[in-house]
Amino acid sequence: MWAMSAVGYRRLGAAGSAAVAAGGWAAGTLPSRDPWGIWVPHGPGVTVAATVLAYLGLTLLVVAWWGYGRAGSSVRHTLVTLGWWVAPMLLAPPLYSADVYSYIAQGAMVLEGHDVYGAGPSVLDPAGIGGDAAASVGGHWTDTPAPYGPVFLVLARAVAGATGGTIVPAVLAMRLIALVALVLIVLALRRLGREHGGSGGRGEGGLRDGGGERGALWLGALNPLLLMHVVGGMHNDGLMIALMLAGVVLARRGGWITGSAVVGLAMMVKSPAAVALLFIGVLAGRAAGGPLARRVAKGLLGPGLVAGTVAVAATLLAGTGFGWLRTQSVAGTIHTALSATSDLGLALGGLLHLLLGADPDPVEAAVQRLGLAAALALIGYLAWRSARGRLDPVHGLGLSLVALVALSPMVQPWYLLWGTAVVAASAWDGRSGRVLLVLSAALVYETAPSGRTPAYGFALAALVCAAGALLLRREAARARRPGRLPAPRAARRDEVRTP
């Protein structure tokens, strides 16, 4: 039937994207002040109607994405579909987050000579460059130093300088950076997906039999979570992911030095990209000749030295100082309900306070530290398995980033994209890919178009999780019916091989 074809799902997703963008003009993350009078509130009635429209559009987009992954398509068709789904958001106001205002304000701070690692956007003159952006920054971040690296701050400074900090052109310039990041992600996913291939054999037709390149694009680039938060919300996580993937591509092609340097640039956007160095080290150690000690030393030290050199050079050239070394933990001071370790620490601290009158803050901090320690231990284990040849290094990196997010003291929905993009390239149709498929579809509902995190968002996410799990279970049951050939065991890319 036409409606169930790739063309039908493309059009359904485009309609959903258009509805999200249209709703965003009244219900998006509008600035506090817009001197052009374009992105302004339209009253509570219009805002509620626009919010409903945006949620309906988001649902259409999620359904279209899910169906598109099971319909017949080519790589070219998938790329055109991505263009269809991105286009409606290009001129929309910020969606699902106010972080872009922080980026612009921090760029203005650098432009005016403020210490961006010692103060927040509140130091800006309300009538000066970046003043309108600073007034639009979310409450948590008004007095919070920047946790971002100098590479990103140089880009933000360029945007503030080129636009004078005027809200509409500054936001659109930040969206242009996000689009460049999306293009880099697409290029890297195509290369990595082509190298890994698809696990094939599961399902009939469409992406599930189409190989790794199309599957990687579907899960990693066409993903509504990425479209909403990288294109719509302009989070700099997209740029970090793009540079990190580019570094991995270069390392897999034998250029571990160049790859490590590019990952060093990714670290100077956001620090979690540093995890990739461990797995680039695995690739470098495998390629090195000579004694075991030499291979281990090259793998452990080489990528870190290269990336560290790039980080120092970037910091010196940017002139922003090394304050980023001390601001990496500022995000952990803000509680988010998606962080399991913060929730557990808060609950334990509250219980001890109730029973013993103890200060709950040290308890929460201790649980958060234990969570990070567990994440580091798991990352080390995955790297060791990769070094032993029991796990593909790219897939190990993806799983490591997912583990880091799951055990971090602060978790936002778009953080899931760190690992999802990498897993998409290595095992999009494996067990981990299916889990990330469901989580991606669910977490788009957690944040409202206005950037708030309402309670009903968590309820919607839980419903989507349950529905997604049920759909996958039914698909698996259909695949096991008599007359269906089972998937070749050796093709399960995300399974760890044992000796």
PEBEL-V839523 format. One record per residue. N is the residue number from 0. RES is the residue in three letters. OMEGA is omega as a letter, one per 20 degrees, with the letter a starting at -180 (* if undefined). BURIAL is + if it has 24 or more other ideal C-beta (glycine too) atoms within 12 Angstrom, else -. Layout:
BEGIN
N&RES&OMEGA&BURIAL ; N&RES&OMEGA&BURIAL
END
This chain:
BEGIN
0&MET&a&- ; 1&TRP&a&- ; 2&ALA&a&- ; 3&MET&a&- ; 4&SER&r&- ; 5&ALA&r&+ ; 6&VAL&r&+ ; 7&GLY&r&- ; 8&TYR&r&+ ; 9&ARG&a&+ ; 10&ARG&r&+ ; 11&LEU&r&+ ; 12&GLY&r&+ ; 13&ALA&r&+ ; 14&ALA&r&+ ; 15&GLY&r&+ ; 16&SER&r&+ ; 17&ALA&r&+ ; 18&ALA&r&+ ; 19&VAL&a&+ ; 20&ALA&r&+ ; 21&ALA&r&+ ; 22&GLY&a&+ ; 23&GLY&r&+ ; 24&TRP&r&+ ; 25&ALA&a&+ ; 26&ALA&r&+ ; 27&GLY&a&+ ; 28&THR&a&+ ; 29&LEU&r&+ ; 30&PRO&r&+ ; 31&SER&r&+ ; 32&ARG&r&+ ; 33&ASP&a&+ ; 34&PRO&r&- ; 35&TRP&r&- ; 36&GLY&a&- ; 37&ILE&a&- ; 38&TRP&a&+ ; 39&VAL&r&- ; 40&PRO&a&+ ; 41&HIS&r&- ; 42&GLY&a&- ; 43&PRO&a&- ; 44&GLY&r&- ; 45&VAL&a&- ; 46&THR&r&+ ; 47&VAL&r&- ; 48&ALA&r&- ; 49&ALA&r&+ ; 50&THR&r&+ ; 51&VAL&r&- ; 52&LEU&a&+ ; 53&ALA&r&+ ; 54&TYR&r&+ ; 55&LEU&r&+ ; 56&GLY&r&+ ; 57&LEU&r&+ ; 58&THR&r&+ ; 59&LEU&a&+ ; 60&LEU&r&+ ; 61&VAL&r&+ ; 62&VAL&r&+ ; 63&ALA&r&+ ; 64&TRP&r&+ ; 65&TRP&a&+ ; 66&GLY&a&+ ; 67&TYR&r&+ ; 68&GLY&a&+ ; 69&ARG&r&+ ; 70&ALA&a&+ ; 71&GLY&r&+ ; 72&SER&r&+ ; 73&SER&r&- ; 74&VAL&a&+ ; 75&ARG&r&- ; 76&HIS&r&+ ; 77&THR&r&+ ; 78&LEU&r&+ ; 79&VAL&r&- ; 80&THR&r&+ ; 81&LEU&r&+ ; 82&GLY&r&+ ; 83&TRP&a&+ ; 84&TRP&r&+ ; 85&VAL&a&+ ; 86&ALA&a&- ; 87&PRO&a&+ ; 88&MET&a&+ ; 89&LEU&a&+ ; 90&LEU&a&+ ; 91&ALA&r&+ ; 92&PRO&r&+ ; 93&PRO&a&+ ; 94&LEU&r&+ ; 95&TYR&r&+ ; 96&SER&r&+ ; 97&ALA&a&+ ; 98&ASP&a&+ ; 99&VAL&r&+ ; 100&TYR&r&+ ; 101&SER&a&+ ; 102&TYR&a&+ ; 103&ILE&r&+ ; 104&ALA&r&+ ; 105&GLN&r&+ ; 106&GLY&r&+ ; 107&ALA&r&+ ; 108&MET&r&+ ; 109&VAL&a&+ ; 110&LEU&a&+ ; 111&GLU&r&+ ; 112&GLY&r&- ; 113&HIS&r&+ ; 114&ASP&a&- ; 115&VAL&r&+ ; 116&TYR&r&+ ; 117&GLY&a&- ; 118&ALA&r&+ ; 119&GLY&a&+ ; 120&PRO&a&+ ; 121&SER&a&+ ; 122&VAL&a&+ ; 123&LEU&r&+ ; 124&ASP&a&- ; 125&PRO&a&- ; 126&ALA&a&- ; 127&GLY&r&- ; 128&ILE&r&+ ; 129&GLY&a&+ ; 130&GLY&r&+ ; 131&ASP&r&+ ; 132&ALA&r&+ ; 133&ALA&r&+ ; 134&ALA&a&+ ; 135&SER&a&+ ; 136&VAL&r&+ ; 137&GLY&a&+ ; 138&GLY&a&- ; 139&HIS&a&+ ; 140&TRP&a&+ ; 141&THR&a&+ ; 142&ASP&a&- ; 143&THR&r&+ ; 144&PRO&a&+ ; 145&ALA&r&+ ; 146&PRO&a&+ ; 147&TYR&a&+ ; 148&GLY&a&+ ; 149&PRO&r&+ ; 150&VAL&r&+ ; 151&PHE&a&+ ; 152&LEU&r&+ ; 153&VAL&r&+ ; 154&LEU&r&+ ; 155&ALA&r&+ ; 156&ARG&r&+ ; 157&ALA&r&+ ; 158&VAL&r&+ ; 159&ALA&a&+ ; 160&GLY&a&- ; 161&ALA&a&- ; 162&THR&a&+ ; 163&GLY&a&- ; 164&GLY&r&+ ; 165&THR&a&+ ; 166&ILE&a&+ ; 167&VAL&r&+ ; 168&PRO&r&+ ; 169&ALA&r&+ ; 170&VAL&a&+ ; 171&LEU&r&+ ; 172&ALA&r&+ ; 173&MET&r&+ ; 174&ARG&r&+ ; 175&LEU&r&+ ; 176&ILE&r&+ ; 177&ALA&r&+ ; 178&LEU&r&+ ; 179&VAL&r&+ ; 180&ALA&r&+ ; 181&LEU&r&+ ; 182&VAL&r&+ ; 183&LEU&r&+ ; 184&ILE&r&+ ; 185&VAL&a&+ ; 186&LEU&a&+ ; 187&ALA&r&+ ; 188&LEU&r&+ ; 189&ARG&a&+ ; 190&ARG&a&+ ; 191&LEU&r&+ ; 192&GLY&r&+ ; 193&ARG&a&+ ; 194&GLU&a&+ ; 195&HIS&a&+ ; 196&GLY&r&+ ; 197&GLY&r&+ ; 198&SER&r&+ ; 199&GLY&r&+ ; 200&GLY&r&+ ; 201&ARG&r&+ ; 202&GLY&a&+ ; 203&GLU&r&- ; 204&GLY&r&- ; 205&GLY&a&+ ; 206&LEU&a&+ ; 207&ARG&r&+ ; 208&ASP&a&+ ; 209&GLY&r&+ ; 210&GLY&a&+ ; 211&GLY&a&+ ; 212&GLU&r&+ ; 213&ARG&r&+ ; 214&GLY&r&+ ; 215&ALA&r&+ ; 216&LEU&a&+ ; 217&TRP&a&+ ; 218&LEU&a&+ ; 219&GLY&a&+ ; 220&ALA&a&+ ; 221&LEU&a&+ ; 222&ASN&r&+ ; 223&PRO&r&+ ; 224&LEU&r&+ ; 225&LEU&a&+ ; 226&LEU&a&+ ; 227&MET&a&+ ; 228&HIS&r&+ ; 229&VAL&r&+ ; 230&VAL&a&+ ; 231&GLY&a&+ ; 232&GLY&r&+ ; 233&MET&r&+ ; 234&HIS&a&+ ; 235&ASN&r&+ ; 236&ASP&r&+ ; 237&GLY&r&+ ; 238&LEU&r&+ ; 239&MET&a&+ ; 240&ILE&a&+ ; 241&ALA&a&+ ; 242&LEU&r&+ ; 243&MET&r&+ ; 244&LEU&r&+ ; 245&ALA&r&+ ; 246&GLY&r&+ ; 247&VAL&r&+ ; 248&VAL&a&+ ; 249&LEU&a&+ ; 250&ALA&r&+ ; 251&ARG&r&+ ; 252&ARG&r&- ; 253&GLY&a&- ; 254&GLY&a&- ; 255&TRP&r&+ ; 256&ILE&r&+ ; 257&THR&r&+ ; 258&GLY&r&+ ; 259&SER&r&+ ; 260&ALA&r&+ ; 261&VAL&r&+ ; 262&VAL&r&+ ; 263&GLY&r&+ ; 264&LEU&r&+ ; 265&ALA&r&+ ; 266&MET&r&+ ; 267&MET&r&+ ; 268&VAL&r&+ ; 269&LYS&a&+ ; 270&SER&a&+ ; 271&PRO&r&+ ; 272&ALA&a&+ ; 273&ALA&r&+ ; 274&VAL&a&+ ; 275&ALA&a&+ ; 276&LEU&a&+ ; 277&LEU&a&+ ; 278&PHE&r&+ ; 279&ILE&r&+ ; 280&GLY&r&+ ; 281&VAL&r&+ ; 282&LEU&r&+ ; 283&ALA&r&+ ; 284&GLY&r&+ ; 285&ARG&a&+ ; 286&ALA&a&+ ; 287&ALA&r&+ ; 288&GLY&r&- ; 289&GLY&a&- ; 290&PRO&a&- ; 291&LEU&a&- ; 292&ALA&r&- ; 293&ARG&a&- ; 294&ARG&r&- ; 295&VAL&a&- ; 296&ALA&r&- ; 297&LYS&a&+ ; 298&GLY&a&+ ; 299&LEU&a&+ ; 300&LEU&a&+ ; 301&GLY&a&+ ; 302&PRO&r&+ ; 303&GLY&r&+ ; 304&LEU&r&+ ; 305&VAL&a&+ ; 306&ALA&r&+ ; 307&GLY&r&- ; 308&THR&r&- ; 309&VAL&a&+ ; 310&ALA&r&+ ; 311&VAL&a&- ; 312&ALA&a&- ; 313&ALA&a&+ ; 314&THR&a&+ ; 315&LEU&a&- ; 316&LEU&a&- ; 317&ALA&a&+ ; 318&GLY&a&- ; 319&THR&a&+ ; 320&GLY&a&+ ; 321&PHE&r&- ; 322&GLY&r&+ ; 323&TRP&r&+ ; 324&LEU&a&- ; 325&ARG&a&- ; 326&THR&a&+ ; 327&GLN&a&+ ; 328&SER&a&- ; 329&VAL&a&+ ; 330&ALA&a&+ ; 331&GLY&r&+ ; 332&THR&a&- ; 333&ILE&a&+ ; 334&HIS&r&+ ; 335&THR&a&+ ; 336&ALA&r&+ ; 337&LEU&r&+ ; 338&SER&a&+ ; 339&ALA&a&+ ; 340&THR&r&+ ; 341&SER&r&+ ; 342&ASP&r&+ ; 343&LEU&r&+ ; 344&GLY&r&+ ; 345&LEU&r&+ ; 346&ALA&r&- ; 347&LEU&r&+ ; 348&GLY&r&+ ; 349&GLY&r&- ; 350&LEU&r&- ; 351&LEU&r&- ; 352&HIS&a&- ; 353&LEU&a&- ; 354&LEU&a&- ; 355&LEU&a&- ; 356&GLY&a&- ; 357&ALA&r&- ; 358&ASP&a&- ; 359&PRO&a&+ ; 360&ASP&r&- ; 361&PRO&r&- ; 362&VAL&r&+ ; 363&GLU&a&+ ; 364&ALA&a&+ ; 365&ALA&r&+ ; 366&VAL&r&+ ; 367&GLN&r&+ ; 368&ARG&r&- ; 369&LEU&r&- ; 370&GLY&r&+ ; 371&LEU&r&+ ; 372&ALA&r&- ; 373&ALA&r&- ; 374&ALA&r&+ ; 375&LEU&r&- ; 376&ALA&r&- ; 377&LEU&r&+ ; 378&ILE&r&+ ; 379&GLY&r&+ ; 380&TYR&r&- ; 381&LEU&r&+ ; 382&ALA&r&+ ; 383&TRP&r&+ ; 384&ARG&r&+ ; 385&SER&r&+ ; 386&ALA&r&+ ; 387&ARG&a&- ; 388&GLY&a&- ; 389&ARG&a&- ; 390&LEU&r&+ ; 391&ASP&a&+ ; 392&PRO&r&+ ; 393&VAL&r&+ ; 394&HIS&r&+ ; 395&GLY&r&+ ; 396&LEU&r&+ ; 397&GLY&r&+ ; 398&LEU&r&+ ; 399&SER&r&+ ; 400&LEU&r&+ ; 401&VAL&r&+ ; 402&ALA&r&+ ; 403&LEU&r&+ ; 404&VAL&a&+ ; 405&ALA&a&+ ; 406&LEU&a&+ ; 407&SER&r&+ ; 408&PRO&r&+ ; 409&MET&a&+ ; 410&VAL&r&+ ; 411&GLN&a&+ ; 412&PRO&a&+ ; 413&TRP&r&+ ; 414&TYR&r&+ ; 415&LEU&a&+ ; 416&LEU&a&+ ; 417&TRP&a&+ ; 418&GLY&a&+ ; 419&THR&a&+ ; 420&ALA&a&+ ; 421&VAL&r&+ ; 422&VAL&r&+ ; 423&ALA&a&+ ; 424&ALA&a&+ ; 425&SER&a&+ ; 426&ALA&a&+ ; 427&TRP&a&+ ; 428&ASP&r&+ ; 429&GLY&a&+ ; 430&ARG&r&+ ; 431&SER&r&+ ; 432&GLY&r&+ ; 433&ARG&r&+ ; 434&VAL&a&+ ; 435&LEU&r&+ ; 436&LEU&a&+ ; 437&VAL&a&+ ; 438&LEU&r&+ ; 439&SER&r&+ ; 440&ALA&a&+ ; 441&ALA&a&+ ; 442&LEU&r&+ ; 443&VAL&a&+ ; 444&TYR&a&+ ; 445&GLU&a&+ ; 446&THR&r&+ ; 447&ALA&r&+ ; 448&PRO&r&+ ; 449&SER&a&+ ; 450&GLY&r&+ ; 451&ARG&r&- ; 452&THR&a&+ ; 453&PRO&a&- ; 454&ALA&a&- ; 455&TYR&r&- ; 456&GLY&r&+ ; 457&PHE&r&+ ; 458&ALA&r&- ; 459&LEU&r&+ ; 460&ALA&r&+ ; 461&ALA&r&- ; 462&LEU&r&- ; 463&VAL&r&+ ; 464&CYS&a&+ ; 465&ALA&r&- ; 466&ALA&r&- ; 467&GLY&r&+ ; 468&ALA&r&- ; 469&LEU&r&- ; 470&LEU&r&+ ; 471&LEU&r&+ ; 472&ARG&r&- ; 473&ARG&r&- ; 474&GLU&r&+ ; 475&ALA&r&- ; 476&ALA&r&- ; 477&ARG&a&- ; 478&ALA&a&- ; 479&ARG&a&- ; 480&ARG&r&- ; 481&PRO&a&- ; 482&GLY&r&- ; 483&ARG&r&- ; 484&LEU&r&- ; 485&PRO&r&- ; 486&ALA&r&+ ; 487&PRO&a&- ; 488&ARG&a&- ; 489&ALA&a&- ; 490&ALA&a&- ; 491&ARG&a&+ ; 492&ARG&a&+ ; 493&ASP&r&+ ; 494&GLU&r&- ; 495&VAL&r&+ ; 496&ARG&r&- ; 497&THR&a&- ; 498&PRO&*&-
END
